[in-house]
Amino acid sequence: MVHDGAVGVTFGYGKATREMVSFDTVEMVQGKVEWLKERGMGGSMFWEAAMDRRDEGSLIATSYEASGDVDESSYWVGCEGCVHDNVRGLSS
């Protein structure tokens, strides 16, 4: 794992497979939410949530907590029959 603080990226690279994977950390999400708030933007989103953690390392929970006063009138999009435990059964 490599973290480049100047650019704000964390990634891993497998020389054998020649594959690179980049990802956010809790600290990176906190910084991104602060950047959004400073500019008066409405919120954040995540491209993939199925592998988010369920402990203090959760990026979605970090974003929610860092956002402060969140308008909870929005709806959740469900995934009936979904194979992912963390989104199955959510409904709009």
Backbone as JSON, one array per atom type, in Angstrom:
{
  "sequence": "MVHDGAVGVTFGYGKATREMVSFDTVEMVQGKVEWLKERGMGGSMFWEAAMDRRDEGSLIATSYEASGDVDESSYWVGCEGCVHDNVRGLSS",
  "N": [[0.85, -1.17, 0.0], [0.52, 2.2, -0.8], [0.66, 5.56, 0.16], [0.11, 8.72, -0.99], [0.36, 11.7, 0.19], [0.58, 14.29, -0.84], [-0.79, 14.28, -3.23], [-3.08, 13.08, -2.44], [-3.91, 10.36, -2.48], [-4.37, 6.84, -2.09], [-3.05, 3.72, -2.8], [-2.6, 0.41, -4.14], [-0.32, -1.75, -5.77], [0.12, -4.53, -7.79], [2.86, -6.15, -8.84], [3.22, -8.61, -10.16], [0.69, -9.17, -11.3], [0.24, -6.82, -12.55], [-1.68, -4.96, -11.82], [-3.45, -2.18, -10.55], [-4.95, -0.8, -7.7], [-6.92, 1.68, -6.39], [-8.0, 3.48, -3.51], [-10.08, 5.0, -0.96], [-9.38, 6.28, 2.32], [-10.39, 6.53, 5.79], [-9.46, 9.02, 6.71], [-9.08, 10.35, 4.29], [-11.73, 10.53, 3.32], [-12.85, 12.16, 5.29], [-11.42, 14.52, 4.77], [-12.32, 15.06, 2.15], [-15.06, 15.52, 2.58], [-14.9, 17.79, 4.16], [-13.82, 19.56, 2.28], [-16.01, 19.67, 0.49], [-17.96, 20.85, 2.17], [-16.8, 23.36, 2.69], [-17.19, 24.58, 0.28], [-19.88, 24.78, 0.06], [-21.33, 22.64, -0.96], [-23.72, 19.97, -1.55], [-23.37, 17.28, -0.64], [-22.03, 13.92, -0.51], [-21.11, 11.0, -2.47], [-20.94, 7.47, -3.07], [-19.37, 5.21, -5.18], [-19.3, 2.43, -5.0], [-20.69, 0.45, -2.57], [-20.89, -2.02, -1.41], [-18.72, -3.28, -0.22], [-18.09, -1.81, 1.98], [-16.95, -1.17, 5.3], [-18.18, -2.25, 8.57], [-17.5, -1.1, 10.91], [-15.51, 1.24, 12.81], [-14.08, 1.93, 10.62], [-15.75, 2.4, 8.5], [-16.45, 3.96, 5.51], [-18.72, 5.23, 4.52], [-20.18, 5.78, 6.87], [-18.32, 7.48, 8.04], [-18.36, 9.64, 6.23], [-21.02, 10.48, 6.56], [-21.05, 11.22, 9.3], [-19.07, 13.24, 9.29], [-20.31, 15.1, 7.74], [-22.13, 16.46, 9.28], [-25.0, 18.25, 9.99], [-27.33, 16.52, 8.51], [-29.67, 16.29, 5.92], [-32.21, 14.19, 6.22], [-34.4, 13.57, 4.71], [-34.26, 12.42, 2.27], [-34.56, 9.51, 0.19], [-33.88, 5.96, 0.44], [-32.45, 3.76, -1.87], [-33.54, 0.62, -2.73], [-32.68, -2.9, -2.82], [-34.01, -5.4, -3.54], [-33.81, -8.87, -3.22], [-31.15, -8.78, -3.51], [-27.72, -9.81, -3.44], [-26.0, -8.81, -1.57], [-25.57, -8.44, 1.82], [-25.54, -6.0, 3.24], [-27.16, -4.21, 1.86], [-29.48, -5.45, 1.16], [-32.97, -5.57, 1.39], [-33.39, -2.88, 1.95], [-35.52, -0.19, 1.38], [-37.27, 2.18, -0.71]],
  "CA": [[0.0, 0.0, 0.0], [1.25, 3.46, -0.9], [-0.17, 6.75, 0.36], [0.74, 9.96, -1.45], [-0.38, 12.79, 0.82], [0.6, 15.49, -1.67], [-1.83, 14.13, -4.23], [-4.28, 12.62, -1.74], [-4.32, 9.08, -3.03], [-3.83, 5.62, -1.52], [-3.22, 2.68, -3.8], [-1.75, -0.77, -4.1], [0.02, -2.22, -7.12], [0.67, -5.89, -7.86], [3.8, -6.26, -9.97], [3.0, -9.86, -10.89], [-0.55, -9.07, -12.07], [0.22, -5.51, -13.2], [-2.97, -4.35, -11.5], [-3.43, -1.14, -9.55], [-6.23, -0.54, -7.06], [-6.87, 2.87, -5.55], [-9.11, 3.49, -2.56], [-10.09, 6.06, 0.05], [-9.26, 5.93, 3.73], [-11.24, 7.36, 6.65], [-8.92, 10.37, 6.71], [-9.34, 10.94, 2.98], [-13.15, 10.86, 3.25], [-13.04, 13.34, 6.14], [-10.91, 15.66, 4.01], [-13.2, 15.33, 1.01], [-16.29, 16.11, 3.1], [-14.55, 19.16, 4.56], [-13.7, 20.31, 1.03], [-17.39, 19.9, 0.01], [-18.63, 21.79, 3.07], [-16.21, 24.68, 2.48], [-17.7, 25.1, -0.98], [-21.33, 24.81, 0.12], [-21.92, 21.57, -1.76], [-24.78, 19.27, -0.86], [-23.1, 15.98, -0.06], [-21.08, 13.02, -1.17], [-21.68, 9.73, -2.93], [-19.98, 6.38, -3.19], [-19.6, 4.41, -6.38], [-19.52, 1.04, -4.59], [-20.89, 0.39, -1.12], [-21.04, -3.39, -0.95], [-17.58, -3.75, 0.58], [-17.81, -0.87, 3.07], [-16.83, -1.83, 6.6], [-19.26, -2.03, 9.52], [-16.91, -0.64, 12.16], [-15.04, 2.63, 12.74], [-13.46, 2.12, 9.32], [-16.76, 2.58, 7.47], [-16.3, 5.23, 4.8], [-20.03, 5.86, 4.43], [-20.47, 6.35, 8.19], [-17.41, 8.61, 8.2], [-18.9, 10.74, 5.43], [-22.25, 10.93, 7.22], [-20.7, 11.91, 10.54], [-18.32, 14.45, 8.98], [-21.21, 16.05, 7.08], [-22.83, 17.26, 10.28], [-26.46, 18.29, 9.92], [-27.71, 15.87, 7.26], [-31.1, 16.25, 5.58], [-32.55, 12.78, 6.1], [-35.67, 13.39, 4.02], [-34.02, 11.66, 1.04], [-34.94, 8.1, 0.28], [-32.87, 4.93, 0.18], [-32.77, 2.9, -3.0], [-33.45, -0.76, -2.26], [-32.07, -3.94, -3.66], [-34.72, -6.62, -3.2], [-33.18, -10.03, -3.81], [-29.73, -8.48, -3.69], [-26.83, -10.77, -2.78], [-25.19, -8.11, -0.57], [-26.3, -8.32, 3.08], [-25.64, -4.64, 3.76], [-28.15, -3.41, 1.16], [-30.7, -6.24, 0.98], [-34.12, -5.22, 2.21], [-33.61, -1.45, 2.01], [-36.59, 0.19, 0.44], [-37.42, 3.62, -0.9]],
  "C": [[0.89, 1.23, 0.0], [0.27, 4.59, -0.66], [0.64, 7.97, -0.05], [-0.09, 11.12, -0.93], [-0.43, 14.05, -0.01], [-0.52, 15.46, -2.72], [-3.15, 13.73, -3.58], [-4.8, 11.32, -2.28], [-3.64, 7.94, -2.26], [-4.07, 4.52, -2.55], [-2.28, 1.51, -3.51], [-1.5, -1.22, -5.53], [0.65, -3.6, -7.03], [1.57, -6.03, -9.07], [3.53, -7.5, -10.81], [1.76, -9.78, -11.79], [-0.64, -7.79, -12.88], [-1.13, -4.83, -13.03], [-2.78, -3.31, -10.4], [-4.84, -0.94, -9.01], [-6.05, 0.69, -6.2], [-8.11, 2.88, -4.66], [-8.96, 4.65, -1.59], [-9.88, 5.46, 1.43], [-10.21, 6.82, 4.52], [-10.77, 8.81, 6.6], [-9.18, 11.08, 5.38], [-10.8, 11.36, 2.85], [-13.44, 12.09, 4.12], [-12.56, 14.6, 5.42], [-11.8, 16.05, 2.85], [-14.5, 15.99, 1.47], [-16.03, 17.55, 3.54], [-14.45, 20.06, 3.33], [-15.09, 20.65, 0.48], [-18.09, 20.97, 0.85], [-18.11, 23.21, 2.88], [-16.76, 25.36, 1.23], [-19.22, 25.11, -1.05], [-22.01, 23.74, -0.7], [-22.84, 20.7, -0.9], [-24.46, 17.93, -0.26], [-22.12, 15.17, -0.88], [-21.81, 11.77, -1.64], [-20.55, 8.72, -3.02], [-20.35, 5.53, -4.38], [-19.96, 2.97, -6.01], [-19.61, 0.98, -3.07], [-20.88, -1.02, -0.56], [-19.9, -3.85, -0.06], [-17.21, -2.76, 1.69], [-17.78, -1.63, 4.39], [-18.0, -1.48, 7.5], [-18.74, -1.57, 10.88], [-16.45, 0.81, 11.99], [-14.32, 2.93, 11.43], [-14.45, 2.32, 8.19], [-16.61, 3.95, 6.82], [-17.63, 5.97, 4.68], [-20.41, 6.5, 5.76], [-19.57, 7.56, 8.46], [-17.92, 9.83, 7.46], [-20.14, 11.34, 6.1], [-21.93, 11.75, 8.47], [-19.97, 13.22, 10.27], [-19.21, 15.53, 8.35], [-21.95, 16.93, 8.07], [-24.33, 17.13, 10.14], [-26.91, 17.77, 8.56], [-29.22, 15.89, 7.09], [-31.46, 14.79, 5.32], [-33.88, 12.55, 5.39], [-35.51, 12.64, 2.7], [-34.43, 10.22, 1.25], [-33.75, 7.2, -0.01], [-33.34, 4.1, -1.0], [-32.55, 1.46, -2.56], [-32.83, -1.7, -3.26], [-32.72, -5.27, -3.27], [-34.09, -7.79, -3.94], [-31.68, -9.87, -4.03], [-28.87, -9.49, -2.92], [-26.0, -10.13, -1.67], [-26.0, -7.86, 0.7], [-26.52, -6.88, 3.51], [-26.6, -3.75, 2.99], [-29.47, -4.16, 0.93], [-31.79, -5.74, 1.92], [-34.32, -3.73, 2.39], [-34.68, -1.1, 1.02], [-36.7, 1.69, 0.38], [-38.64, 4.13, -0.18]]
}
